[in-house]
Amino acid sequence: MKQLGLIVAMAIAMLAVCPAVGKPKNLDPRIKDVRKVFVKGTNEAAERAREELTKNGCLSLAGSAESADAVMEVNADAVSQGGLLGNAGARNWIVSSTLTLKSGDLIWSKSTRMMDAPFKGGGGVAGKLLVNYLSKDTGCK
């Protein structure tokens, strides 16, 4: 029992010494100034990202790249999982996004994978997730 207490104490001490655990590394500090985002992309994930930005309390959807603080480009690729049996023709989505300032500086990028679920497209879910990641990294959530 004493050993367990020692292990817990060491783990707490390590967390205190290493505050970066669980935090994104190397975030560009300019990301904290981004509030208006224009979403570039013509896919399910980009459409869902636009929808999420209209609901977001901190970030907002810009109508043009010129009126935005940054442009979020969303790219999506899907691979069919095939057949009527097994995955019933579901798709595996790989969705990536970049955030670029008006200066042309790339300040953020993220990607995620998602499979279609019954009555939910994986691309749309991935688009929502990317907006959630961006919100968190800008300090909104």
GIZI-V383097 format. One record per pair of residues at least 4 apart in sequence whose ideal C-beta (glycine too) atoms are under 7 Angstrom apart, sorted by the first residue. I is the first residue (numbers start at 1). J is the second residue. D is the distance in whole Angstrom. If there is no record, write none. Layout:
I	J	D
I	J	D
//
This chain:
1	5	7
2	6	6
3	7	6
4	8	6
5	9	6
6	10	6
7	11	6
8	12	6
9	13	6
10	14	6
11	15	7
12	16	6
13	17	6
14	18	6
15	21	6
20	25	7
24	137	6
27	31	6
27	137	6
28	107	4
28	108	7
30	101	7
30	107	6
31	107	5
31	108	6
31	137	6
31	138	5
32	138	6
32	139	5
33	69	7
34	69	5
34	70	5
34	138	5
35	59	6
35	60	6
35	69	6
36	60	5
36	62	4
36	67	7
36	68	5
36	69	5
37	53	6
37	59	6
37	61	7
37	62	6
37	68	6
37	69	7
37	70	6
37	72	5
38	62	4
38	64	6
38	65	5
38	68	4
38	71	5
39	46	5
39	49	5
39	50	5
39	53	7
39	61	7
39	72	5
39	74	6
40	71	6
40	72	7
40	73	5
41	45	7
41	46	3
41	73	6
41	74	4
41	75	6
42	46	6
43	74	7
43	76	4
43	123	6
44	48	6
44	76	7
44	121	5
44	123	4
44	124	5
44	127	7
45	49	6
45	74	5
45	76	4
45	95	4
45	123	4
45	124	7
45	126	5
45	127	4
46	50	7
46	74	4
46	127	6
47	51	7
47	127	7
48	52	6
48	124	4
48	127	3
48	128	5
49	53	6
49	72	7
49	74	5
49	127	4
49	130	6
49	131	5
50	54	7
50	61	6
51	55	7
52	56	6
52	128	5
52	131	4
53	59	6
53	60	6
53	61	4
53	131	6
54	61	5
56	60	7
56	131	7
56	135	6
58	135	6
58	140	3
59	134	7
59	135	6
59	138	7
59	140	6
62	67	5
62	68	4
63	67	6
64	68	7
65	71	5
70	99	5
70	100	6
70	101	5
71	100	5
72	97	6
72	99	5
72	134	7
73	97	7
73	98	5
74	95	7
74	97	5
74	127	6
74	130	7
75	96	5
76	93	6
76	95	5
76	123	5
77	94	5
78	91	4
78	92	7
78	93	5
78	123	6
79	91	7
79	92	5
80	89	6
80	91	6
81	87	4
81	89	7
81	90	5
81	91	7
81	92	6
82	87	7
82	89	7
83	87	7
83	89	7
84	88	6
84	89	7
90	115	6
90	116	4
91	116	5
91	122	6
92	113	7
92	115	5
93	113	7
93	114	5
93	122	4
93	123	5
93	126	5
94	111	7
94	113	5
95	111	7
95	112	6
95	114	7
95	123	6
95	126	4
95	127	6
95	130	7
96	111	4
97	109	7
97	110	6
97	130	5
98	106	6
98	108	7
98	109	5
99	107	6
99	108	4
99	134	7
100	104	6
100	105	7
100	106	5
101	105	5
101	107	6
108	134	7
108	137	6
110	130	6
110	133	5
112	126	5
112	129	5
112	130	6
114	122	4
114	125	5
114	126	4
115	122	5
116	120	7
116	121	6
116	122	5
120	124	7
120	125	6
122	126	6
123	127	6
124	128	7
125	129	6
126	130	6
127	131	7
128	132	6
129	133	6
130	134	6
131	135	6
132	136	7
133	137	6
134	138	6
135	140	4
135	141	5
136	140	7
136	141	5
//
